[in-house]
Amino acid sequence: MTKTFGLREQIKHAQSEKEVTELLLKGKTYEWASEFTKRAWKSTAKFRLAELSNSIPSQTPDQPVESKKILKKKKK
């Protein structure tokens, strides 16, 4: 049984920059896609292209960034 993926999932799993570009062009043919969906495709493509062009896996954009918690001072 084969799974069918949506365009965003296909972009996430693309193996080359050319494939990402082709998928974005394919997305332009979807005239009923919402603006939110189109932005999601572009954002996913941006991150995937960064992953493909960056050979150091620790510097890919989808890695979670740890933030430092700032403790607020309580008023007495």
C-alpha positions in Angstrom: 0.0 0.0 0.0 1.5 3.4 -1.0 0.8 6.5 1.0 -0.1 9.7 -0.8 1.4 12.8 0.6 0.2 16.4 0.3 2.4 18.9 -1.4 3.9 20.2 1.9 5.0 16.7 2.8 6.4 16.1 -0.6 8.5 19.3 -0.2 9.7 18.2 3.2 11.0 14.9 1.7 12.4 16.4 -1.6 15.9 15.1 -2.4 17.2 18.1 -4.4 16.7 21.8 -4.9 15.3 21.1 -8.4 12.6 18.9 -6.9 11.6 21.6 -4.4 11.3 24.1 -7.2 9.2 21.8 -9.3 6.9 21.1 -6.4 6.4 24.9 -5.8 5.6 25.3 -9.5 3.1 22.5 -9.2 1.5 24.3 -6.2 0.9 27.4 -8.4 -1.5 25.3 -10.5 -3.7 24.7 -7.4 -6.0 27.7 -7.9 -8.2 26.9 -4.9 -5.4 26.7 -2.3 -5.7 29.3 0.4 -3.1 32.0 1.0 -2.2 30.3 4.3 -1.5 27.0 2.5 0.6 28.8 -0.1 2.7 30.5 2.6 3.1 27.1 4.3 4.5 25.6 1.1 6.9 28.5 0.6 8.1 28.3 4.3 8.6 24.6 4.1 10.5 25.0 0.8 12.7 27.6 2.4 13.7 25.3 5.3 14.1 22.3 3.0 16.4 24.3 0.7 18.5 25.4 3.7 18.7 21.7 4.9 19.9 20.6 1.4 22.5 23.3 1.0 23.8 23.0 4.6 26.0 20.0 5.1 26.3 20.5 8.9 23.1 18.9 10.4 23.3 20.8 13.6 22.8 24.1 11.8 19.5 23.3 10.0 16.7 25.7 10.6 14.2 23.1 11.8 16.2 22.2 14.9 14.6 23.5 18.1 16.2 26.5 19.6 16.5 26.4 23.3 15.6 29.7 25.0 16.7 30.7 28.4 14.0 31.3 30.9 14.1 34.7 32.6 12.8 34.7 36.1 10.7 37.7 37.1 11.4 39.4 40.4 8.4 39.3 42.7 7.3 42.6 44.3 7.1 42.6 48.0 
